[in-house]
Amino acid sequence: MLRVPLRPADSAPQGIGKENMKKIFVGNLSFNMTEGELRSLFEPYGSVESVLIVTDRNTGRSRGFAFVEMADSGAADQAITALHGKELGGRALTVNEARPKMDRGGGPRGGGGGRRDDYRGHARQPREPRW
């Protein structure tokens, strides 16, 4: 079996690296759009590293937006300028640089609202029986 050593990340060719990559948000997509179609839409502007169409976790259906990662930020800027507002499948695309994911708080989801505290931190007084 022939083993080929992997090239370390610091020896990558000049101009191709994570620091030069740009992630693009593509919104208002047709629900029938495939990753291949989206890739072919962006490839005329430069090398496309990855395409991710976001899907609903329960149904598996597209949620109507995607992320495209391009190797060169200059090419990504050209794609954003050229494709923003372009009509595709009867919809005007929204194309801009992706923003970092915001922390939405996570944790357990409570329901039912809070209990009204009329005693302001003191123990609740026992009720008198109704009979």
C-alpha positions as CSV (number, residue, x, y, z in Angstrom):
1,M,0.0,0.0,0.0
2,L,1.4,3.4,-1.0
3,R,1.2,6.1,1.5
4,V,1.4,9.7,0.5
5,P,2.2,12.3,3.2
6,L,-0.2,15.1,3.6
7,R,1.1,18.6,3.0
8,P,1.0,20.7,6.2
9,A,-1.4,23.6,6.1
10,D,1.4,26.2,6.3
11,S,2.9,24.9,3.0
12,A,-0.3,25.6,1.1
13,P,0.2,27.5,-2.2
14,Q,0.2,31.3,-1.9
15,G,-3.2,32.9,-1.9
16,I,-5.1,29.7,-1.0
17,G,-5.8,29.4,2.7
18,K,-8.5,29.8,5.3
19,E,-7.6,33.5,5.8
20,N,-8.3,34.4,2.2
21,M,-11.6,32.4,2.0
22,K,-15.0,34.1,2.2
23,K,-18.3,32.7,3.2
24,I,-21.3,34.0,1.3
25,F,-25.0,33.9,2.4
26,V,-27.5,33.2,-0.4
27,G,-31.1,33.8,0.5
28,N,-34.5,33.6,-1.2
29,L,-33.6,30.4,-3.0
30,S,-36.1,28.2,-4.8
31,F,-36.9,25.2,-2.6
32,N,-36.0,23.0,-5.6
33,M,-32.4,24.4,-5.9
34,T,-29.7,21.8,-5.7
35,E,-26.1,22.2,-4.4
36,G,-24.8,21.5,-7.9
37,E,-26.9,24.2,-9.5
38,L,-25.8,26.7,-6.9
39,R,-22.2,25.7,-7.4
40,S,-22.5,26.3,-11.1
41,L,-24.0,29.7,-10.5
42,F,-20.9,30.8,-8.5
43,E,-18.1,29.0,-10.4
44,P,-17.8,31.6,-13.2
45,Y,-16.6,34.1,-10.6
46,G,-13.9,31.8,-9.0
47,S,-13.2,28.6,-7.2
48,V,-16.0,27.3,-5.0
49,E,-14.8,25.4,-1.9
50,S,-18.1,24.3,-0.5
51,V,-21.9,24.7,-0.9
52,L,-24.3,24.1,1.9
53,I,-28.1,24.4,1.4
54,V,-29.7,24.6,4.8
55,T,-32.5,22.1,5.3
56,D,-35.2,21.6,7.9
57,R,-34.1,18.9,10.3
58,N,-37.5,17.3,10.6
59,T,-38.6,17.2,6.9
60,G,-35.3,17.4,5.1
61,R,-36.8,20.1,2.8
62,S,-34.7,23.2,1.9
63,R,-35.3,26.2,4.1
64,G,-34.6,28.6,1.2
65,F,-31.1,29.7,2.0
66,A,-27.6,28.5,1.6
67,F,-23.9,29.2,2.3
68,V,-21.2,29.2,-0.4
69,E,-17.5,29.3,0.5
70,M,-15.1,30.7,-2.1
71,A,-11.4,30.4,-2.0
72,D,-10.6,33.9,-3.1
73,S,-12.3,36.9,-1.3
74,G,-11.9,39.1,-4.4
75,A,-13.8,36.6,-6.5
76,A,-16.4,36.3,-3.8
77,D,-16.9,40.1,-3.8
78,Q,-17.4,40.0,-7.6
79,A,-19.9,37.1,-7.2
80,I,-21.8,39.1,-4.5
81,T,-22.0,42.2,-6.7
82,A,-23.1,40.3,-9.8
83,L,-25.6,37.9,-8.2
84,H,-27.3,40.1,-5.6
85,G,-30.9,40.8,-6.8
86,K,-30.5,38.4,-9.8
87,E,-33.8,36.7,-10.7
88,L,-33.5,32.9,-10.4
89,G,-36.5,30.6,-10.5
90,G,-38.9,33.5,-10.2
91,R,-37.2,34.8,-7.1
92,A,-34.7,37.7,-6.6
93,L,-31.7,36.3,-4.8
94,T,-30.2,37.9,-1.7
95,V,-26.5,37.5,-1.8
96,N,-24.1,39.0,0.7
97,E,-21.2,38.2,3.0
98,A,-22.2,35.8,5.7
99,R,-22.1,37.1,9.3
100,P,-20.8,35.1,12.2
101,K,-23.4,32.9,13.8
102,M,-24.9,34.6,16.8
103,D,-25.2,32.9,20.2
104,R,-28.9,32.4,20.7
105,G,-28.7,31.5,24.4
106,G,-29.3,27.7,24.0
107,G,-30.0,25.8,27.1
108,P,-33.2,24.2,28.2
109,R,-36.3,25.7,26.8
110,G,-38.8,26.6,29.5
111,G,-42.4,27.2,29.0
112,G,-45.4,28.4,30.9
113,G,-43.9,31.7,32.0
114,G,-42.7,32.6,35.4
115,R,-44.6,32.3,38.6
116,R,-45.9,35.5,40.0
117,D,-44.1,36.2,43.3
118,D,-46.3,38.4,45.5
119,Y,-44.3,37.6,48.6
120,R,-41.0,39.0,47.1
121,G,-38.6,36.3,48.3
122,H,-40.5,35.2,51.4
123,A,-42.1,31.8,51.9
124,R,-45.7,31.6,50.7
125,Q,-48.2,31.7,53.4
126,P,-50.4,28.6,53.8
127,R,-54.0,28.8,52.6
128,E,-57.0,28.3,54.8
129,P,-59.1,25.3,53.7
130,R,-62.2,26.2,51.8
131,W,-64.6,24.1,53.9
